[in-house]
Amino acid sequence: MPSAPARIQSAAQRMVSLAPGRVDHIPAFRIAIGLAIPMAVLLLTDRVDWAMYVGFGAFTGIYSKYEPTRLRFRRQSLAGAMLTICVTLGAALAQLGESMSPLAESWLALLVGAVIAGFSATFVLARGLKPGGAIFPLFAVAAVAAAPPAAPVWVAFLIAGSCASLCVGLGLLGHWAGERHPGAEARPARETWTRAQLGAEFSRFALAAAIAGVLGLASGLPFPYWAQIAAIAPLAAPGRALQIERGLHRVIGTTLGVVTTAFLLSFPAEPWQLVVWVVVLQFIAELYVMRNYAFALLFITPLALLMVQLAHPQPVGPTLEARVVETAIGVVVGIAMVVTAVLWDRRSTRRAAGVEG
């Protein structure tokens, strides 16, 4: 087993280096097109306030990169249905929040978000969807719920579902455009999970999101769901060491991404210019997200913030400050969950050894 200094050095090298590329530009272009087309429609119809419905539906294209065509179609269809449900639920919460006090609305969104994080992570694991975890479903529910209602719930459902369907259709074309790797034609082995394993997946995602959300709400900052997202982000990485590393990447990458966002928002911009930036950032993020997570966050962070800004404009300075602080809160919670799990496993191992002895 490598020594601690060797492991730290290896982690530091991964932080500043890029993993080998595949044909990353092809899925990146496909995903960006799946976002660009409906965004252009919003611009032409003067409905940029619906940008979040479009953006979260278009996240369907992120799932099942490099997989065989039939498998991608099936898995992207499941992901699209999941994201459409999440957008619809978020729109319903936003409508319900109009008749509630701000504090009650925040608590409701926080608790629903935590439950959605648990259910989504469990669904993704059981169905073998990639990327794993629950970042996109939680983001869809929480961000839409946090914004004023921009349309009736049924409109949010139709927009998100239409964008998801478009991305599934584009996914069918990916194979013919060269989006495959040497093992893409091989049918992957089907993983099976016990009820206990699925229950543990639900518990750790829901608990991390709940704790981070409560701390984010207690901080008084405007977007506690960012703490929830940051808390569950590390949990999808394979292995405890990589989960801690992913958390550190999240903090560093988000902080640098906020600097990128500040630069982009330092100039007066029309909605069409922000849409162009959103599409370009989506393309660049997908080029690098599988090669260096921290580096990709330089583009993922402004992508998320600009998309929210299009639909629900906020004061730039406080928003960027809140993003960094709430991300730090969430990552601390996520890493604490990982460390607690490690200590629990060690204690269980010692108990088992004692019983056997």
C-alpha positions in Angstrom: 0.0 0.0 0.0 1.4 3.5 -0.9 2.6 5.6 2.0 0.6 8.7 3.1 3.0 11.1 1.4 2.8 9.1 -1.8 -1.0 9.2 -1.8 -1.0 12.9 -1.1 1.5 13.5 -4.0 -0.7 11.4 -6.3 -3.8 13.3 -5.3 -2.0 16.6 -5.9 -0.9 15.4 -9.4 -4.4 14.5 -10.3 -5.5 18.0 -9.2 -3.3 19.7 -11.8 -3.2 17.2 -14.6 -5.6 16.0 -17.3 -6.5 12.4 -17.7 -6.2 11.0 -21.3 -9.0 12.2 -23.6 -11.3 10.0 -25.7 -13.4 11.7 -28.4 -14.7 14.1 -25.8 -15.6 16.8 -28.4 -18.3 14.6 -29.9 -20.5 14.1 -26.8 -19.7 17.7 -25.7 -21.0 19.0 -29.0 -24.1 16.7 -28.8 -24.9 17.9 -25.2 -24.3 21.6 -26.1 -26.6 21.3 -29.1 -29.3 19.7 -26.9 -29.1 22.9 -24.8 -28.6 25.4 -27.6 -31.7 24.5 -29.6 -34.3 25.0 -26.9 -32.5 28.1 -25.5 -32.6 29.6 -29.0 -36.4 29.0 -29.0 -36.7 30.8 -25.6 -34.8 33.8 -27.0 -37.0 33.9 -30.1 -40.2 33.7 -28.0 -38.9 36.1 -25.3 -39.2 33.5 -22.6 -35.8 33.3 -21.1 -37.4 33.2 -17.7 -38.1 29.5 -18.6 -34.3 28.9 -18.9 -34.1 26.6 -15.9 -36.9 24.3 -17.2 -34.9 24.0 -20.4 -31.5 23.6 -18.8 -32.5 20.8 -16.4 -34.3 18.9 -19.1 -31.3 19.2 -21.3 -29.1 17.7 -18.6 -30.5 14.4 -19.9 -27.8 14.5 -22.6 -25.1 14.3 -20.0 -26.0 10.7 -19.0 -24.7 7.6 -20.7 -21.8 9.1 -22.7 -19.8 6.5 -24.7 -22.3 3.7 -24.2 -23.9 1.5 -26.9 -26.8 3.1 -28.7 -29.6 0.9 -27.4 -28.2 1.1 -23.8 -27.9 4.9 -24.1 -31.4 5.3 -25.4 -32.8 3.2 -22.5 -30.7 4.9 -19.8 -31.2 8.5 -21.2 -34.9 7.9 -21.3 -34.9 6.9 -17.6 -32.7 10.0 -16.8 -34.9 12.3 -18.8 -38.0 11.0 -17.0 -36.3 11.5 -13.7 -35.2 15.1 -14.5 -38.6 16.0 -15.9 -40.3 14.8 -12.7 -37.8 16.8 -10.6 -38.4 20.0 -12.6 -42.2 19.4 -12.3 -41.9 18.9 -8.6 -39.8 22.0 -8.2 -42.3 24.0 -10.1 -45.1 22.7 -7.9 -43.1 23.6 -4.8 -42.6 27.1 -6.2 -46.3 27.5 -6.7 -47.0 26.2 -3.2 -44.5 28.5 -1.7 -46.5 31.5 -2.9 -49.0 30.8 -0.1 -46.4 30.0 2.6 -44.1 32.1 4.7 -40.5 32.3 3.4 -39.2 30.2 6.3 -41.8 27.5 5.9 -41.1 27.5 2.1 -37.3 27.1 2.7 -37.8 24.2 5.2 -40.2 22.4 2.8 -37.8 22.8 -0.1 -34.9 21.6 2.0 -36.7 18.5 3.2 -38.1 17.6 -0.2 -34.6 18.1 -1.7 -33.0 15.8 0.8 -35.6 13.1 0.1 -35.2 13.6 -3.7 -31.4 13.3 -3.3 -31.8 9.9 -1.6 -34.4 8.5 -4.0 -32.5 9.8 -7.1 -29.2 8.4 -5.9 -30.8 5.0 -5.2 -32.6 5.0 -8.6 -29.4 5.9 -10.5 -27.5 3.2 -8.7 -30.1 0.5 -9.3 -30.4 1.4 -13.0 -26.7 1.8 -13.6 -27.0 5.4 -14.8 -23.8 7.4 -15.3 -22.8 9.8 -14.0 -23.8 8.5 -10.6 -25.1 10.3 -7.6 -28.0 12.8 -7.4 -26.5 16.3 -8.3 -28.7 17.0 -11.3 -32.0 15.8 -9.8 -31.4 17.7 -6.6 -30.3 20.8 -8.5 -33.4 20.6 -10.7 -35.9 20.4 -7.8 -34.1 22.9 -5.5 -33.3 25.6 -8.0 -36.7 25.6 -9.6 -38.4 25.6 -6.2 -36.2 28.5 -5.0 -37.2 30.8 -8.0 -40.6 32.6 -8.3 -43.0 30.6 -10.5 -42.2 31.4 -14.1 -45.0 29.3 -15.6 -47.8 26.9 -14.6 -46.7 23.5 -13.5 -47.9 21.8 -16.6 -45.8 24.1 -18.7 -42.7 23.3 -16.7 -43.4 19.6 -17.2 -43.9 20.0 -21.0 -40.7 22.1 -21.5 -38.5 19.9 -19.4 -40.0 16.7 -21.0 -39.6 18.1 -24.5 -35.9 19.1 -23.9 -35.2 15.7 -22.4 -36.8 14.0 -25.4 -34.7 16.1 -27.8 -31.5 15.0 -25.9 -32.6 11.4 -26.1 -33.0 11.8 -29.8 -29.6 13.4 -30.2 -28.2 10.5 -28.1 -29.3 8.1 -30.8 -27.2 10.0 -33.3 -24.1 10.0 -31.1 -22.9 6.5 -32.1 -23.0 7.4 -35.8 -21.0 10.5 -35.1 -18.2 8.5 -33.5 -19.2 8.7 -29.8 -17.9 5.4 -28.8 -14.7 3.7 -27.4 -13.2 0.3 -28.0 -15.4 -1.4 -25.5 -18.6 0.4 -26.4 -20.1 -2.5 -28.3 -19.7 -4.9 -25.4 -22.8 -5.3 -23.2 -21.8 -4.2 -19.7 -22.4 -6.7 -16.9 -25.6 -6.0 -15.0 -25.0 -5.1 -11.4 -27.4 -6.3 -8.7 -27.9 -4.6 -5.4 -29.4 -5.8 -2.2 -32.1 -3.9 -0.4 -29.6 -3.1 2.3 -27.2 -1.6 -0.2 -29.9 0.5 -1.8 -31.2 1.6 1.6 -27.7 2.6 2.6 -27.4 4.6 -0.6 -30.6 6.4 0.1 -29.6 7.1 3.7 -26.2 8.6 3.0 -27.4 10.9 0.2 -30.5 12.0 2.0 -28.7 12.6 5.3 -25.9 14.5 3.8 -28.3 16.8 1.9 -30.5 17.3 5.0 -27.6 18.2 7.3 -26.0 20.5 4.7 -29.3 22.1 4.0 -30.0 22.9 7.6 -26.5 24.4 8.1 -27.0 26.4 4.9 -30.3 27.7 6.0 -28.9 28.5 9.5 -26.1 30.5 7.8 -28.6 33.0 6.6 -27.3 32.8 3.0 -29.8 32.9 0.2 -29.3 29.6 -1.5 -29.0 26.7 1.1 -29.5 24.2 -1.7 -26.0 24.9 -2.9 -24.8 23.5 0.4 -26.9 20.4 -0.2 -25.5 19.9 -3.7 -21.9 20.3 -2.5 -22.5 17.8 0.3 -23.6 15.0 -2.1 -21.2 15.8 -4.8 -18.3 13.8 -3.3 -20.4 10.8 -2.4 -20.7 9.6 -6.0 -17.0 9.0 -6.4 -15.8 5.4 -6.2 -14.0 4.8 -3.0 -13.6 6.8 0.2 -10.2 8.3 -0.7 -11.6 9.6 -4.0 -14.7 10.9 -2.3 -12.6 13.1 0.0 -10.5 14.1 -3.0 -13.7 15.0 -5.0 -14.8 17.2 -2.1 -11.5 19.2 -2.2 -11.8 19.5 -5.9 -15.3 20.8 -5.5 -14.2 23.6 -3.2 -11.2 24.7 -5.2 -12.9 24.4 -8.6 -16.0 26.2 -7.4 -13.9 29.1 -5.9 -12.0 29.5 -9.2 -15.3 29.1 -11.1 -16.8 32.0 -9.1 -13.9 34.1 -10.3 -14.7 33.1 -13.9 -18.4 34.0 -13.3 -17.5 37.4 -11.8 -15.5 38.2 -14.9 -18.3 37.2 -17.2 -20.9 39.2 -15.2 -18.6 42.3 -14.9 -19.8 43.4 -18.3 -23.3 44.5 -19.2 -24.9 41.6 -21.2 -28.1 41.0 -23.1 -30.0 37.7 -22.5 -28.8 36.4 -25.9 -25.2 36.9 -24.8 -25.7 35.0 -21.6 -27.3 32.2 -23.6 -24.3 32.0 -25.8 -22.1 31.8 -22.8 -24.2 29.1 -21.2 -23.9 26.9 -24.3 -20.2 27.5 -24.7 -19.6 26.8 -21.1 -21.6 23.6 -21.3 -19.5 22.4 -24.3 -16.2 23.2 -22.5 -17.3 21.6 -19.2 -18.2 18.4 -21.0 -14.8 18.4 -22.7 -13.0 18.2 -19.3 -15.4 16.9 -16.7 -14.1 13.3 -17.0 -10.5 14.3 -17.3 -10.2 16.8 -14.4 -13.2 17.6 -12.1 -11.6 20.6 -10.5 -10.7 22.2 -13.8 -14.1 21.4 -15.3 -15.7 23.3 -12.4 -14.2 26.5 -13.7 -16.8 26.2 -16.4 -19.6 24.2 -14.6 -19.8 26.9 -11.9 -20.5 29.8 -14.2 -22.7 27.6 -16.3 -25.0 26.9 -13.3 -24.9 30.5 -12.1 -25.6 32.1 -15.5 -28.5 29.6 -16.1 -30.1 30.6 -12.8 -29.3 34.3 -13.4 -31.2 34.1 -16.8 -34.3 32.8 -15.1 -34.1 34.7 -11.8 -31.6 37.6 -11.8 -29.9 38.2 -8.4 -27.3 40.7 -7.1 -24.0 39.5 -8.4 -21.7 40.1 -5.4 -23.8 38.5 -2.7 -24.7 35.6 -5.0 -21.1 34.7 -5.7 -20.1 35.1 -2.1 -22.9 32.8 -1.1 -21.9 30.2 -3.7 -18.4 29.9 -2.2 -19.5 29.8 1.4 -22.3 27.4 0.9 -20.1 25.1 -1.2 -17.6 25.0 1.6 -20.3 24.2 4.2 -21.6 21.4 2.0 -18.2 19.9 1.3 -17.4 19.8 5.0 -20.6 17.9 5.6 -19.8 15.5 2.7 -16.3 14.8 3.9 -17.5 14.4 7.4 -20.0 11.7 6.2 -17.1 9.9 4.4 -14.8 10.0 7.5 -17.7 8.8 9.7 -18.3 5.9 7.4 -14.6 5.0 7.4 -14.5 5.0 11.2 -17.7 3.0 11.4 -16.3 0.4 9.0 -13.1 0.1 11.1 -15.1 -0.3 14.3 -17.3 -3.0 12.7 -14.2 -4.8 11.5 -12.6 -4.8 14.9 -15.8 -6.1 16.5 -16.0 -8.9 13.9 -12.4 -9.8 14.6 -13.1 -9.8 18.3 -16.0 -12.1 17.9 -14.0 -14.5 15.7 -11.1 -14.4 18.1 
